[in-house]
Amino acid sequence: MPLKNPIFKHITSVVDSMGLEAYVVGGYVRDYYLHRPSSDIDVVVVGSGVAVAEELAKRLGAKVTIYKTYGTAMLRWRDTEVEFVGARRESYTPQSRNPHVEPGTLEDDQRRRDFTINAMAWSVNGHNFGELVDPFGGMYDLEDCIIRTPCEPDKTFSDDPLRMMRAVRFASQLGFDIDDETFEGICRQADRIKIITKERINVELNKIMASPVPSIGLTLMRTSGLLKHVLPELDRMAGVERRGKHAHKDNFEHTMKVLDNLAKRTDDLWLRWAALLHDIGKPTTKEYDARTGWTFHQHEAVGSKMVPQIFRRLKLPMNEPMRFVQKMVFLHMRPIVLSEELVTDSAVRRLLFEAGDDVDRLMTLCEADITSGNDNKVRLFLRNFELVREKMRDLEERDRIRNFQPPITGDIIMKTYDLRPSNIIGEIKEVIKNAILDGVIPNEYEAAYRLMEEEAAKRGITRPDRPESNRE
């Protein structure tokens, strides 16, 4: 029985007593048939949804919030939230996604919805309680795993261009196909996405990124033309350029493989973003050498500088998530280089120092970055990555390098030699840090202090209580 929550019987009592029709519609209905949990209950009333919510709140002693601008009401009772709205028809102007709204029938309300699978409704009236109302064949599309608009796609997407992002998001989340005619409508209307606020776009984009196979949605965005308006830096990565015998791989396709590899390992949203942007600097750094072929030198450094620009434009958080993604993009080549060369203690110490507490997430990203079609090559890389991990564990136990701060601070150097802040302070600190990372001295105060004294002496710096003329 789909309407088991006690709230529905109370809604029935109210709408029957008021002589109104009411229906549960949208995602709650869809997710029941998909066997997915859903807590978003939307009730459409043919009449005043606000009046029904107020009467129900009075009977139940529940809280209700009225949103007069939208003509909706949110009722909270026990652990349940229900949004009430009156059935309506909508019309749009080309320059805005804010509709002109007027009262309508249930079918008017269903027709204005984005997709047939979201336009199904259950009656909550007593005489036909739980009866499915499905004028646009949403149940057939659910069974066939199809995303399709209830009415003409160009009108649907021109009226509200965000629906194009929702189409690719549902395809990515559910593993559904987009109906051919619907997809062609997205292709024709793609540039309309520019009128949608970045905040609304990034909500859909993050849901695509969090889906089981994110590449489905992102590839649909690229082939439809949406991606060049939303993430042009990623769109520019598509394609292969050939010169003579040399061709580079399609960096967009590679990125999709990395992202899907990572999605199998973790649901960490910001690590997935790091996977999406890890090679974002390649189009900018691409160069051709007739002897060696295509190169992308320093693409990780260039890409890391692009991350803040992308996050700012998309209205993504500019605090810790952005800094984390930027760090992952900058460091993503380090473990790969280590896995190809002799794994030295010094190189691993530096990786631990720079990655800090994020080193395990970085290693997960790098393992996902191995996308060769050569199984032996993949096994070799993964085996070498395990050697890097073992070396990390060993050095971490021995040297406590992760997130370490050199035992000798700038303040200690200045107080010891009565110095003002200067470049010399930074030089001595850098020598001490590098000596610890290179294993020249242990990560201990006494050893670092002795090295400070040696470096100060090289620069002719003496303590104020030990003038040069009195030293033996």
Secondary structure, 3 states (H helix, E strand, C coil): CCCCCHHHHHHHHHHHHHCCEEEEECHHHHHHHCCCCCCCEEEEEECCHHHHHHHHHHHHCCEEEEECCCCEEEEEECCEEEEEEECEEEECCCCCCCCEEEECCHHHHHHCCCCHHHCCEEECCHHHCCCEECCCCHHHHHHHCEECCCCCHHHHHHHCCHHHHHHHHHHHHHCCEECHHHHHHHHHHHHHHHHCCHHHHHHHHHHHHCCCCHHHHHHHHHHHCCHHHHCHHHHCCCCCCEECCEECCCHHHHHHHHHHHHHHHCCCHHHHHHHHHCCCCHHHHCEEECCCEEECCCHHHHHHHHHHHHHHHCCCCCCHHHHHHHHHHHHCCHHHHHHHCCCCHHHHHHHHHHHHHHHHHHHHHHHHCCCCCCHHHHHHHHHHHHHHHHHHHHHHHHHCCCCCCCCCCHHHHHHHHCCCCCHHHHHHHHHHHHHHHCCCCCCCHHHHHHHHHHHHHHCCCCCCCCCHHHCC
